Amino acid sequence: MWDHRAMKPRHAEPRVSAPPAEDLELAPGQSRELLKELHILTRDGRINQDSRRKLKQVRHLYQFIEKLLLELPDSAQGITVADHGAGKSYLGFILCDLFLRSGAQGPRAGHVYGIETRAELVERSRELAARLGFAQMSFLNLSVAQATTSSELPARIDMVTALHACDTATDDAIAFGLNRRARFMVLVPCCQAEIARALNRGKALSLSRTPLAELWRHPLHTREMGSQITNVLRCLYLEACGYQVTVTELVGWEHSLKNELIIARDTGQPRPAAARRLRSLLDEFALGGLLESRFPLLLPDPGAPSLPAPLA
């Protein structure tokens, strides 16, 4: 391009190349080939900003997961992880690579199950695992209802994960975890739209009934309130069913707006008070219709949550 004022060519802005992978401080033994296949690294070992954000999220999540898995006692079968809504299985592959294949204590026994309803993604993950030698992974083309009763999964799962499982898929992962009596659940919810739709349907009645409805009168607030209420109800449900729940931030907001991390640890001690609070919130927001569809383990008596018998 010419600068007509100076009548000489203006120099183009220098191109900024993507930073090399060495800047990422990859874990010892971590598979660079895997990161290339997942399109986190380019073929020449570099990384762009979008991939950097994705890798940062998964690595942060892995740090939480690793601490939990290290609490589990050694066993012949090793740890078992079911990743619901696995998609392209970024999380499952990196978890298997860092914890089972190249951890600080060397290779470990265990297995990661990627559960995904899109057949083409399941097939792609199977092919990648076979090509890179990830024998400790299986990929199942199943819905949550099918996975709950599938003989392809062990009777008890150590950990259930769901990274950005959209809308009600997080609830499906929770239902699976409760059925298999998972020792841990690690959830990063996404696009919580179901309750926002319910709030919107009953908005006129709620506005006439309580001034609290002003909190979701406007569409933007409806979406935000729906997301907040959804995750609060999920946490209460997990507590009612015998889990200790921690809610924290996954990564900084500059990396992702879908940033809430819910960690649930099985205690075997149901909490009737949590069940009562959950029911009260459903009544307050006129969401009682969700009790049967989303919180089926709560008995008609709000003081007595019901659980499936713990699996061996």
TAQUI-V71697 format. One record per backbone hydrogen bond with DSSP energy under -1.0 kcal/mol. NH is the residue of the N-H (numbers start at 1). CO is the residue of the C=O. If there is no record, write none. Layout:
nh=NH co=CO
nh=NH co=CO
This chain:
nh=3 co=8
nh=7 co=3
nh=8 co=3
nh=10 co=1
nh=21 co=45
nh=23 co=20
nh=24 co=21
nh=25 co=22
nh=30 co=27
nh=35 co=31
nh=36 co=32
nh=37 co=33
nh=38 co=34
nh=39 co=36
nh=40 co=35
nh=41 co=35
nh=42 co=46
nh=45 co=42
nh=47 co=19
nh=52 co=48
nh=53 co=49
nh=54 co=50
nh=55 co=51
nh=56 co=52
nh=57 co=53
nh=58 co=54
nh=59 co=55
nh=60 co=56
nh=61 co=57
nh=62 co=58
nh=63 co=59
nh=64 co=60
nh=65 co=61
nh=66 co=62
nh=67 co=63
nh=68 co=64
nh=69 co=65
nh=70 co=66
nh=71 co=68
nh=72 co=69
nh=79 co=109
nh=81 co=111
nh=82 co=159
nh=83 co=113
nh=84 co=161
nh=85 co=115
nh=86 co=115
nh=89 co=86
nh=93 co=89
nh=94 co=90
nh=95 co=91
nh=96 co=92
nh=97 co=93
nh=98 co=94
nh=99 co=95
nh=101 co=96
nh=102 co=97
nh=106 co=103
nh=108 co=100
nh=111 co=79
nh=112 co=136
nh=113 co=81
nh=114 co=138
nh=115 co=83
nh=116 co=140
nh=122 co=118
nh=123 co=119
nh=124 co=120
nh=125 co=121
nh=126 co=122
nh=127 co=123
nh=128 co=124
nh=129 co=125
nh=130 co=126
nh=131 co=127
nh=132 co=128
nh=134 co=129
nh=135 co=133
nh=138 co=112
nh=140 co=114
nh=142 co=140
nh=147 co=143
nh=148 co=144
nh=157 co=180
nh=159 co=80
nh=160 co=184
nh=161 co=82
nh=162 co=186
nh=164 co=188
nh=167 co=190
nh=169 co=166
nh=172 co=168
nh=173 co=169
nh=174 co=170
nh=175 co=171
nh=176 co=172
nh=177 co=173
nh=178 co=174
nh=179 co=175
nh=180 co=176
nh=182 co=177
nh=184 co=158
nh=185 co=264
nh=186 co=160
nh=187 co=262
nh=188 co=162
nh=193 co=191
nh=197 co=193
nh=198 co=194
nh=199 co=195
nh=200 co=196
nh=201 co=197
nh=202 co=198
nh=203 co=200
nh=206 co=202
nh=207 co=203
nh=208 co=204
nh=209 co=205
nh=210 co=206
nh=213 co=210
nh=214 co=211
nh=215 co=212
nh=216 co=213
nh=217 co=214
nh=222 co=218
nh=223 co=219
nh=224 co=220
nh=225 co=221
nh=226 co=222
nh=227 co=223
nh=228 co=224
nh=229 co=225
nh=230 co=226
nh=231 co=227
nh=232 co=228
nh=233 co=229
nh=234 co=230
nh=235 co=231
nh=236 co=232
nh=237 co=233
nh=238 co=234
nh=239 co=235
nh=240 co=236
nh=241 co=237
nh=242 co=239
nh=243 co=238
nh=244 co=265
nh=246 co=263
nh=248 co=261
nh=250 co=259
nh=255 co=252
nh=256 co=252
nh=259 co=257
nh=261 co=248
nh=262 co=187
nh=263 co=246
nh=264 co=185
nh=265 co=244
nh=266 co=183
nh=267 co=242
nh=268 co=242
nh=275 co=271
nh=276 co=272
nh=277 co=273
nh=278 co=274
nh=279 co=275
nh=280 co=276
nh=281 co=277
nh=282 co=278
nh=283 co=279
nh=284 co=280
nh=285 co=281
nh=286 co=283
nh=287 co=282
nh=290 co=287
nh=291 co=288
nh=294 co=290
nh=295 co=291
nh=298 co=295
nh=304 co=301
nh=306 co=297
